[in-house]
Structure formats: C-alpha cells, structure tokens
Amino acid sequence: MFNSEQRFLLHYRAGSLANVLERLKLHGYAVEKTNATFLQITLRLNSEEKLHQLQQIDAITAVSLAPMQSSIYK
C-alpha cells in the first residue's frame, strides 16, 4: 500500500485534542497540522503498521487520505 510517505486526515471526538496529540507523540507520529474547528489532525505516515496502530486511540473517529495540496502558488 505504501510506496512513499502519505498524508492522512484524522477526525477526533470534541474535547479530546490534547489527549490525541499526546498519544500520537508518544507513539512517534509526526503531526503536520491541526484544525480544532473541524476536529481534524493531518499527519504523514510511511507504513501500513502505523496506520493500523491509529485504531488503538479511542478518540479518533475516522481516518482518510488527506486531499492533495496544490503546488501552484499565486
């Protein structure tokens, strides 16, 4: 599944951002950015094992591939 590092979008339960970030840091995940308004965290993964480990964090409600960022600058 993984040929290179991929960006994923995590959705988490309201009020659990600090707990989720602590767990991600503890397990060595590299968080790219957070969006508390939409209850989202963007991170990069390079292995299927790391993707499966996210299932152990109860406050995470969904995981999906993050949309591609445009490389065009205005």
mmCIF file as gemmi writes it, N, C-alpha and C atoms, coordinates in Angstrom:
data_model
loop_
_atom_site.group_PDB
_atom_site.id
_atom_site.type_symbol
_atom_site.label_atom_id
_atom_site.label_alt_id
_atom_site.label_comp_id
_atom_site.label_asym_id
_atom_site.label_entity_id
_atom_site.label_seq_id
_atom_site.pdbx_PDB_ins_code
_atom_site.Cartn_x
_atom_site.Cartn_y
_atom_site.Cartn_z
_atom_site.occupancy
_atom_site.B_iso_or_equiv
_atom_site.pdbx_formal_charge
_atom_site.auth_seq_id
_atom_site.auth_asym_id
_atom_site.pdbx_PDB_model_num
ATOM 1 N N . MET Axp A 1 ? 0.822 -1.192 0 1 0 ? 1 A 1
ATOM 2 C CA . MET Axp A 1 ? 0 0 0 1 0 ? 1 A 1
ATOM 3 C C . MET Axp A 1 ? 0.864 1.253 0 1 0 ? 1 A 1
ATOM 4 N N . PHE Axp A 2 ? 1.939 1.267 0.766 1 0 ? 2 A 1
ATOM 5 C CA . PHE Axp A 2 ? 2.773 2.456 0.895 1 0 ? 2 A 1
ATOM 6 C C . PHE Axp A 2 ? 4.018 2.336 0.031 1 0 ? 2 A 1
ATOM 7 N N . ASN Axp A 3 ? 4.148 3.195 -0.957 1 0 ? 3 A 1
ATOM 8 C CA . ASN Axp A 3 ? 5.376 3.291 -1.734 1 0 ? 3 A 1
ATOM 9 C C . ASN Axp A 3 ? 6.211 4.458 -1.24 1 0 ? 3 A 1
ATOM 10 N N . SER Axp A 4 ? 5.547 5.405 -0.591 1 0 ? 4 A 1
ATOM 11 C CA . SER Axp A 4 ? 6.212 6.581 -0.038 1 0 ? 4 A 1
ATOM 12 C C . SER Axp A 4 ? 5.347 7.134 1.085 1 0 ? 4 A 1
ATOM 13 N N . GLU Axp A 5 ? 5.821 8.193 1.685 1 0 ? 5 A 1
ATOM 14 C CA . GLU Axp A 5 ? 5.08 8.826 2.764 1 0 ? 5 A 1
ATOM 15 C C . GLU Axp A 5 ? 3.775 9.412 2.223 1 0 ? 5 A 1
ATOM 16 N N . GLN Axp A 6 ? 2.69 9.221 2.963 1 0 ? 6 A 1
ATOM 17 C CA . GLN Axp A 6 ? 1.382 9.734 2.551 1 0 ? 6 A 1
ATOM 18 C C . GLN Axp A 6 ? 0.774 10.55 3.677 1 0 ? 6 A 1
ATOM 19 N N . ARG Axp A 7 ? -0.047 11.532 3.297 1 0 ? 7 A 1
ATOM 20 C CA . ARG Axp A 7 ? -0.726 12.377 4.273 1 0 ? 7 A 1
ATOM 21 C C . ARG Axp A 7 ? -2.094 11.783 4.59 1 0 ? 7 A 1
ATOM 22 N N . PHE Axp A 8 ? -2.429 11.769 5.889 1 0 ? 8 A 1
ATOM 23 C CA . PHE Axp A 8 ? -3.722 11.271 6.338 1 0 ? 8 A 1
ATOM 24 C C . PHE Axp A 8 ? -4.42 12.321 7.173 1 0 ? 8 A 1
ATOM 25 N N . LEU Axp A 9 ? -5.726 12.301 7.105 1 0 ? 9 A 1
ATOM 26 C CA . LEU Axp A 9 ? -6.568 13.213 7.861 1 0 ? 9 A 1
ATOM 27 C C . LEU Axp A 9 ? -7.296 12.401 8.922 1 0 ? 9 A 1
ATOM 28 N N . LEU Axp A 10 ? -7.097 12.773 10.18 1 0 ? 10 A 1
ATOM 29 C CA . LEU Axp A 10 ? -7.765 12.101 11.292 1 0 ? 10 A 1
ATOM 30 C C . LEU Axp A 10 ? -8.882 12.989 11.805 1 0 ? 10 A 1
ATOM 31 N N . HIS Axp A 11 ? -9.994 12.393 12.152 1 0 ? 11 A 1
ATOM 32 C CA . HIS Axp A 11 ? -11.082 13.107 12.825 1 0 ? 11 A 1
ATOM 33 C C . HIS Axp A 11 ? -11.139 12.557 14.242 1 0 ? 11 A 1
ATOM 34 N N . TYR Axp A 12 ? -11.375 13.443 15.2 1 0 ? 12 A 1
ATOM 35 C CA . TYR Axp A 12 ? -11.38 13.022 16.596 1 0 ? 12 A 1
ATOM 36 C C . TYR Axp A 12 ? -12.588 13.602 17.316 1 0 ? 12 A 1
ATOM 37 N N . ARG Axp A 13 ? -12.897 13.031 18.476 1 0 ? 13 A 1
ATOM 38 C CA . ARG Axp A 13 ? -14.031 13.488 19.283 1 0 ? 13 A 1
ATOM 39 C C . ARG Axp A 13 ? -13.746 14.851 19.89 1 0 ? 13 A 1
ATOM 40 N N . ALA Axp A 14 ? -14.783 15.678 19.965 1 0 ? 14 A 1
ATOM 41 C CA . ALA Axp A 14 ? -14.666 17.009 20.57 1 0 ? 14 A 1
ATOM 42 C C . ALA Axp A 14 ? -14.127 16.893 21.99 1 0 ? 14 A 1
ATOM 43 N N . GLY Axp A 15 ? -13.233 17.799 22.348 1 0 ? 15 A 1
ATOM 44 C CA . GLY Axp A 15 ? -12.679 17.825 23.694 1 0 ? 15 A 1
ATOM 45 C C . GLY Axp A 15 ? -11.512 16.886 23.929 1 0 ? 15 A 1
ATOM 46 N N . SER Axp A 16 ? -11.069 16.183 22.898 1 0 ? 16 A 1
ATOM 47 C CA . SER Axp A 16 ? -10.011 15.19 23.099 1 0 ? 16 A 1
ATOM 48 C C . SER Axp A 16 ? -8.709 15.515 22.367 1 0 ? 16 A 1
ATOM 49 N N . LEU Axp A 17 ? -8.576 16.729 21.847 1 0 ? 17 A 1
ATOM 50 C CA . LEU Axp A 17 ? -7.382 17.065 21.06 1 0 ? 17 A 1
ATOM 51 C C . LEU Axp A 17 ? -6.093 16.853 21.851 1 0 ? 17 A 1
ATOM 52 N N . ALA Axp A 18 ? -6.013 17.373 23.062 1 0 ? 18 A 1
ATOM 53 C CA . ALA Axp A 18 ? -4.781 17.243 23.852 1 0 ? 18 A 1
ATOM 54 C C . ALA Axp A 18 ? -4.427 15.775 24.082 1 0 ? 18 A 1
ATOM 55 N N . ASN Axp A 19 ? -5.413 14.952 24.396 1 0 ? 19 A 1
ATOM 56 C CA . ASN Axp A 19 ? -5.183 13.525 24.621 1 0 ? 19 A 1
ATOM 57 C C . ASN Axp A 19 ? -4.701 12.839 23.344 1 0 ? 19 A 1
ATOM 58 N N . VAL Axp A 20 ? -5.341 13.148 22.227 1 0 ? 20 A 1
ATOM 59 C CA . VAL Axp A 20 ? -4.953 12.522 20.956 1 0 ? 20 A 1
ATOM 60 C C . VAL Axp A 20 ? -3.533 12.935 20.581 1 0 ? 20 A 1
ATOM 61 N N . LEU Axp A 21 ? -3.215 14.228 20.699 1 0 ? 21 A 1
ATOM 62 C CA . LEU Axp A 21 ? -1.87 14.692 20.36 1 0 ? 21 A 1
ATOM 63 C C . LEU Axp A 21 ? -0.813 14.045 21.254 1 0 ? 21 A 1
ATOM 64 N N . GLU Axp A 22 ? -1.128 13.884 22.525 1 0 ? 22 A 1
ATOM 65 C CA . GLU Axp A 22 ? -0.201 13.234 23.453 1 0 ? 22 A 1
ATOM 66 C C . GLU Axp A 22 ? 0.051 11.788 23.04 1 0 ? 22 A 1
ATOM 67 N N . ARG Axp A 23 ? -1.003 11.07 22.695 1 0 ? 23 A 1
ATOM 68 C CA . ARG Axp A 23 ? -0.864 9.664 22.271 1 0 ? 23 A 1
ATOM 69 C C . ARG Axp A 23 ? -0.073 9.559 20.964 1 0 ? 23 A 1
ATOM 70 N N . LEU Axp A 24 ? -0.357 10.466 20.017 1 0 ? 24 A 1
ATOM 71 C CA . LEU Axp A 24 ? 0.367 10.445 18.748 1 0 ? 24 A 1
ATOM 72 C C . LEU Axp A 24 ? 1.856 10.691 18.974 1 0 ? 24 A 1
ATOM 73 N N . LYS Axp A 25 ? 2.176 11.659 19.814 1 0 ? 25 A 1
ATOM 74 C CA . LYS Axp A 25 ? 3.581 11.962 20.114 1 0 ? 25 A 1
ATOM 75 C C . LYS Axp A 25 ? 4.247 10.777 20.807 1 0 ? 25 A 1
ATOM 76 N N . LEU Axp A 26 ? 3.554 10.184 21.745 1 0 ? 26 A 1
ATOM 77 C CA . LEU Axp A 26 ? 4.075 9.042 22.491 1 0 ? 26 A 1
ATOM 78 C C . LEU Axp A 26 ? 4.439 7.878 21.567 1 0 ? 26 A 1
ATOM 79 N N . HIS Axp A 27 ? 3.656 7.697 20.506 1 0 ? 27 A 1
ATOM 80 C CA . HIS Axp A 27 ? 3.876 6.585 19.579 1 0 ? 27 A 1
ATOM 81 C C . HIS Axp A 27 ? 4.685 6.98 18.345 1 0 ? 27 A 1
ATOM 82 N N . GLY Axp A 28 ? 5.256 8.189 18.344 1 0 ? 28 A 1
ATOM 83 C CA . GLY Axp A 28 ? 6.177 8.582 17.284 1 0 ? 28 A 1
ATOM 84 C C . GLY Axp A 28 ? 5.557 9.076 15.992 1 0 ? 28 A 1
ATOM 85 N N . TYR Axp A 29 ? 4.324 9.533 16.024 1 0 ? 29 A 1
ATOM 86 C CA . TYR Axp A 29 ? 3.688 10.072 14.827 1 0 ? 29 A 1
ATOM 87 C C . TYR Axp A 29 ? 4.122 11.514 14.61 1 0 ? 29 A 1
ATOM 88 N N . ALA Axp A 30 ? 4.275 11.914 13.361 1 0 ? 30 A 1
ATOM 89 C CA . ALA Axp A 30 ? 4.648 13.284 13.015 1 0 ? 30 A 1
ATOM 90 C C . ALA Axp A 30 ? 3.397 14.052 12.592 1 0 ? 30 A 1
ATOM 91 N N . VAL Axp A 31 ? 2.893 14.877 13.493 1 0 ? 31 A 1
ATOM 92 C CA . VAL Axp A 31 ? 1.704 15.674 13.2 1 0 ? 31 A 1
ATOM 93 C C . VAL Axp A 31 ? 2.114 16.859 12.341 1 0 ? 31 A 1
ATOM 94 N N . GLU Axp A 32 ? 1.406 17.047 11.242 1 0 ? 32 A 1
ATOM 95 C CA . GLU Axp A 32 ? 1.691 18.145 10.329 1 0 ? 32 A 1
ATOM 96 C C . GLU Axp A 32 ? 0.929 19.401 10.736 1 0 ? 32 A 1
ATOM 97 N N . LYS Axp A 33 ? -0.371 19.246 11.019 1 0 ? 33 A 1
ATOM 98 C CA . LYS Axp A 33 ? -1.174 20.391 11.459 1 0 ? 33 A 1
ATOM 99 C C . LYS Axp A 33 ? -2.45 19.902 12.123 1 0 ? 33 A 1
ATOM 100 N N . THR Axp A 34 ? -3.089 20.817 12.857 1 0 ? 34 A 1
ATOM 101 C CA . THR Axp A 34 ? -4.364 20.513 13.499 1 0 ? 34 A 1
ATOM 102 C C . THR Axp A 34 ? -5.379 21.57 13.1 1 0 ? 34 A 1
ATOM 103 N N . ASN Axp A 35 ? -6.643 21.196 13.123 1 0 ? 35 A 1
ATOM 104 C CA . ASN Axp A 35 ? -7.735 22.124 12.858 1 0 ? 35 A 1
ATOM 105 C C . ASN Axp A 35 ? -8.817 21.824 13.887 1 0 ? 35 A 1
ATOM 106 N N . ALA Axp A 36 ? -8.781 22.572 14.992 1 0 ? 36 A 1
ATOM 107 C CA . ALA Axp A 36 ? -9.717 22.329 16.087 1 0 ? 36 A 1
ATOM 108 C C . ALA Axp A 36 ? -11.153 22.664 15.699 1 0 ? 36 A 1
ATOM 109 N N . THR Axp A 37 ? -11.339 23.581 14.762 1 0 ? 37 A 1
ATOM 110 C CA . THR Axp A 37 ? -12.688 23.939 14.32 1 0 ? 37 A 1
ATOM 111 C C . THR Axp A 37 ? -13.398 22.744 13.703 1 0 ? 37 A 1
ATOM 112 N N . PHE Axp A 38 ? -12.685 21.984 12.889 1 0 ? 38 A 1
ATOM 113 C CA . PHE Axp A 38 ? -13.274 20.833 12.208 1 0 ? 38 A 1
ATOM 114 C C . PHE Axp A 38 ? -12.878 19.498 12.843 1 0 ? 38 A 1
ATOM 115 N N . LEU Axp A 39 ? -12.23 19.554 14.014 1 0 ? 39 A 1
ATOM 116 C CA . LEU Axp A 39 ? -11.813 18.351 14.75 1 0 ? 39 A 1
ATOM 117 C C . LEU Axp A 39 ? -10.951 17.436 13.88 1 0 ? 39 A 1
ATOM 118 N N . GLN Axp A 40 ? -9.921 18.028 13.241 1 0 ? 40 A 1
ATOM 119 C CA . GLN Axp A 40 ? -9.071 17.284 12.318 1 0 ? 40 A 1
ATOM 120 C C . GLN Axp A 40 ? -7.593 17.431 12.67 1 0 ? 40 A 1
ATOM 121 N N . ILE Axp A 41 ? -6.848 16.387 12.395 1 0 ? 41 A 1
ATOM 122 C CA . ILE Axp A 41 ? -5.394 16.382 12.519 1 0 ? 41 A 1
ATOM 123 C C . ILE Axp A 41 ? -4.847 15.812 11.215 1 0 ? 41 A 1
ATOM 124 N N . THR Axp A 42 ? -3.855 16.482 10.641 1 0 ? 42 A 1
ATOM 125 C CA . THR Axp A 42 ? -3.192 15.971 9.449 1 0 ? 42 A 1
ATOM 126 C C . THR Axp A 42 ? -1.819 15.464 9.857 1 0 ? 42 A 1
ATOM 127 N N . LEU Axp A 43 ? -1.491 14.26 9.422 1 0 ? 43 A 1
ATOM 128 C CA . LEU Axp A 43 ? -0.166 13.72 9.707 1 0 ? 43 A 1
ATOM 129 C C . LEU Axp A 43 ? 0.34 12.922 8.52 1 0 ? 43 A 1
ATOM 130 N N . ARG Axp A 44 ? 1.626 12.609 8.566 1 0 ? 44 A 1
ATOM 131 C CA . ARG Axp A 44 ? 2.257 11.833 7.497 1 0 ? 44 A 1
ATOM 132 C C . ARG Axp A 44 ? 2.617 10.449 8.028 1 0 ? 44 A 1
ATOM 133 N N . LEU Axp A 45 ? 2.344 9.451 7.207 1 0 ? 45 A 1
ATOM 134 C CA . LEU Axp A 45 ? 2.67 8.063 7.56 1 0 ? 45 A 1
ATOM 135 C C . LEU Axp A 45 ? 3.446 7.427 6.417 1 0 ? 45 A 1
ATOM 136 N N . ASN Axp A 46 ? 4.335 6.504 6.772 1 0 ? 46 A 1
ATOM 137 C CA . ASN Axp A 46 ? 5.074 5.799 5.727 1 0 ? 46 A 1
ATOM 138 C C . ASN Axp A 46 ? 4.991 4.285 5.874 1 0 ? 46 A 1
ATOM 139 N N . SER Axp A 47 ? 4.07 3.823 6.74 1 0 ? 47 A 1
ATOM 140 C CA . SER Axp A 47 ? 3.913 2.37 6.865 1 0 ? 47 A 1
ATOM 141 C C . SER Axp A 47 ? 2.468 2.015 7.207 1 0 ? 47 A 1
ATOM 142 N N . GLU Axp A 48 ? 2.065 0.879 6.716 1 0 ? 48 A 1
ATOM 143 C CA . GLU Axp A 48 ? 0.718 0.389 6.994 1 0 ? 48 A 1
ATOM 144 C C . GLU Axp A 48 ? 0.561 0.045 8.477 1 0 ? 48 A 1
ATOM 145 N N . GLU Axp A 49 ? 1.645 -0.379 9.096 1 0 ? 49 A 1
ATOM 146 C CA . GLU Axp A 49 ? 1.612 -0.705 10.526 1 0 ? 49 A 1
ATOM 147 C C . GLU Axp A 49 ? 1.221 0.518 11.355 1 0 ? 49 A 1
ATOM 148 N N . LYS Axp A 50 ? 1.805 1.678 11.034 1 0 ? 50 A 1
ATOM 149 C CA . LYS Axp A 50 ? 1.468 2.913 11.759 1 0 ? 50 A 1
ATOM 150 C C . LYS Axp A 50 ? -0.004 3.271 11.543 1 0 ? 50 A 1
ATOM 151 N N . LEU Axp A 51 ? -0.501 3.028 10.35 1 0 ? 51 A 1
ATOM 152 C CA . LEU Axp A 51 ? -1.907 3.298 10.058 1 0 ? 51 A 1
ATOM 153 C C . LEU Axp A 51 ? -2.802 2.427 10.936 1 0 ? 51 A 1
ATOM 154 N N . HIS Axp A 52 ? -2.478 1.157 11.065 1 0 ? 52 A 1
ATOM 155 C CA . HIS Axp A 52 ? -3.274 0.247 11.89 1 0 ? 52 A 1
ATOM 156 C C . HIS Axp A 52 ? -3.182 0.587 13.377 1 0 ? 52 A 1
ATOM 157 N N . GLN Axp A 53 ? -2.047 1.106 13.818 1 0 ? 53 A 1
ATOM 158 C CA . GLN Axp A 53 ? -1.886 1.483 15.223 1 0 ? 53 A 1
ATOM 159 C C . GLN Axp A 53 ? -2.827 2.618 15.627 1 0 ? 53 A 1
ATOM 160 N N . LEU Axp A 54 ? -3.251 3.427 14.671 1 0 ? 54 A 1
ATOM 161 C CA . LEU Axp A 54 ? -4.176 4.523 14.981 1 0 ? 54 A 1
ATOM 162 C C . LEU Axp A 54 ? -5.497 4.001 15.544 1 0 ? 54 A 1
ATOM 163 N N . GLN Axp A 55 ? -5.841 2.756 15.234 1 0 ? 55 A 1
ATOM 164 C CA . GLN Axp A 55 ? -7.083 2.164 15.736 1 0 ? 55 A 1
ATOM 165 C C . GLN Axp A 55 ? -7.065 2.006 17.25 1 0 ? 55 A 1
ATOM 166 N N . GLN Axp A 56 ? -5.889 2.058 17.861 1 0 ? 56 A 1
ATOM 167 C CA . GLN Axp A 56 ? -5.771 1.901 19.31 1 0 ? 56 A 1
ATOM 168 C C . GLN Axp A 56 ? -6.112 3.178 20.074 1 0 ? 56 A 1
ATOM 169 N N . ILE Axp A 57 ? -6.261 4.286 19.362 1 0 ? 57 A 1
ATOM 170 C CA . ILE Axp A 57 ? -6.574 5.563 20.007 1 0 ? 57 A 1
ATOM 171 C C . ILE Axp A 57 ? -8.084 5.766 19.932 1 0 ? 57 A 1
ATOM 172 N N . ASP Axp A 58 ? -8.753 5.598 21.063 1 0 ? 58 A 1
ATOM 173 C CA . ASP Axp A 58 ? -10.219 5.608 21.109 1 0 ? 58 A 1
ATOM 174 C C . ASP Axp A 58 ? -10.847 6.897 20.601 1 0 ? 58 A 1
ATOM 175 N N . ALA Axp A 59 ? -10.22 8.034 20.845 1 0 ? 59 A 1
ATOM 176 C CA . ALA Axp A 59 ? -10.823 9.32 20.495 1 0 ? 59 A 1
ATOM 177 C C . ALA Axp A 59 ? -10.808 9.604 18.994 1 0 ? 59 A 1
ATOM 178 N N . ILE Axp A 60 ? -10.06 8.822 18.221 1 0 ? 60 A 1
ATOM 179 C CA . ILE Axp A 60 ? -10.046 9.005 16.769 1 0 ? 60 A 1
ATOM 180 C C . ILE Axp A 60 ? -11.28 8.324 16.194 1 0 ? 60 A 1
ATOM 181 N N . THR Axp A 61 ? -12.07 9.1 15.459 1 0 ? 61 A 1
ATOM 182 C CA . THR Axp A 61 ? -13.331 8.578 14.935 1 0 ? 61 A 1
ATOM 183 C C . THR Axp A 61 ? -13.26 8.177 13.467 1 0 ? 61 A 1
ATOM 184 N N . ALA Axp A 62 ? -12.298 8.726 12.713 1 0 ? 62 A 1
ATOM 185 C CA . ALA Axp A 62 ? -12.175 8.383 11.294 1 0 ? 62 A 1
ATOM 186 C C . ALA Axp A 62 ? -10.771 8.713 10.809 1 0 ? 62 A 1
ATOM 187 N N . VAL Axp A 63 ? -10.311 7.948 9.812 1 0 ? 63 A 1
ATOM 188 C CA . VAL Axp A 63 ? -9.012 8.184 9.185 1 0 ? 63 A 1
ATOM 189 C C . VAL Axp A 63 ? -9.219 8.094 7.683 1 0 ? 63 A 1
ATOM 190 N N . SER Axp A 64 ? -8.686 9.074 6.949 1 0 ? 64 A 1
ATOM 191 C CA . SER Axp A 64 ? -8.791 9.04 5.491 1 0 ? 64 A 1
ATOM 192 C C . SER Axp A 64 ? -7.536 9.651 4.884 1 0 ? 64 A 1
ATOM 193 N N . LEU Axp A 65 ? -7.315 9.376 3.606 1 0 ? 65 A 1
ATOM 194 C CA . LEU Axp A 65 ? -6.215 10.034 2.91 1 0 ? 65 A 1
ATOM 195 C C . LEU Axp A 65 ? -6.518 11.522 2.848 1 0 ? 65 A 1
ATOM 196 N N . ALA Axp A 66 ? -5.525 12.341 3.113 1 0 ? 66 A 1
ATOM 197 C CA . ALA Axp A 66 ? -5.716 13.788 3.056 1 0 ? 66 A 1
ATOM 198 C C . ALA Axp A 66 ? -5.757 14.225 1.599 1 0 ? 66 A 1
ATOM 199 N N . PRO Axp A 67 ? -6.534 15.262 1.297 1 0 ? 67 A 1
ATOM 200 C CA . PRO Axp A 67 ? -6.574 15.763 -0.078 1 0 ? 67 A 1
ATOM 201 C C . PRO Axp A 67 ? -5.203 16.27 -0.504 1 0 ? 67 A 1
ATOM 202 N N . MET Axp A 68 ? -4.929 16.166 -1.776 1 0 ? 68 A 1
ATOM 203 C CA . MET Axp A 68 ? -3.658 16.649 -2.317 1 0 ? 68 A 1
ATOM 204 C C . MET Axp A 68 ? -3.606 18.162 -2.206 1 0 ? 68 A 1
ATOM 205 N N . GLN Axp A 69 ? -2.418 18.691 -1.889 1 0 ? 69 A 1
ATOM 206 C CA . GLN Axp A 69 ? -2.236 20.133 -1.846 1 0 ? 69 A 1
ATOM 207 C C . GLN Axp A 69 ? -1.797 20.604 -3.217 1 0 ? 69 A 1
ATOM 208 N N . SER Axp A 70 ? -2.288 21.752 -3.602 1 0 ? 70 A 1
ATOM 209 C CA . SER Axp A 70 ? -1.906 22.32 -4.882 1 0 ? 70 A 1
ATOM 210 C C . SER Axp A 70 ? -0.471 22.823 -4.806 1 0 ? 70 A 1
ATOM 211 N N . SER Axp A 71 ? 0.286 22.589 -5.855 1 0 ? 71 A 1
ATOM 212 C CA . SER Axp A 71 ? 1.661 23.081 -5.891 1 0 ? 71 A 1
ATOM 213 C C . SER Axp A 71 ? 1.753 24.392 -6.66 1 0 ? 71 A 1
ATOM 214 N N . ILE Axp A 72 ? 0.616 24.951 -7.032 1 0 ? 72 A 1
ATOM 215 C CA . ILE Axp A 72 ? 0.581 26.216 -7.769 1 0 ? 72 A 1
ATOM 216 C C . ILE Axp A 72 ? 0.443 27.353 -6.77 1 0 ? 72 A 1
ATOM 217 N N . TYR Axp A 73 ? 1.364 28.299 -6.834 1 0 ? 73 A 1
ATOM 218 C CA . TYR Axp A 73 ? 1.332 29.449 -5.935 1 0 ? 73 A 1
ATOM 219 C C . TYR Axp A 73 ? 0.972 30.687 -6.722 1 0 ? 73 A 1
ATOM 220 N N . LYS Axp A 74 ? 0.136 31.532 -6.12 1 0 ? 74 A 1
ATOM 221 C CA . LYS Axp A 74 ? -0.258 32.784 -6.787 1 0 ? 74 A 1
ATOM 222 C C . LYS Axp A 74 ? 0.47 33.944 -6.169 1 0 ? 74 A 1
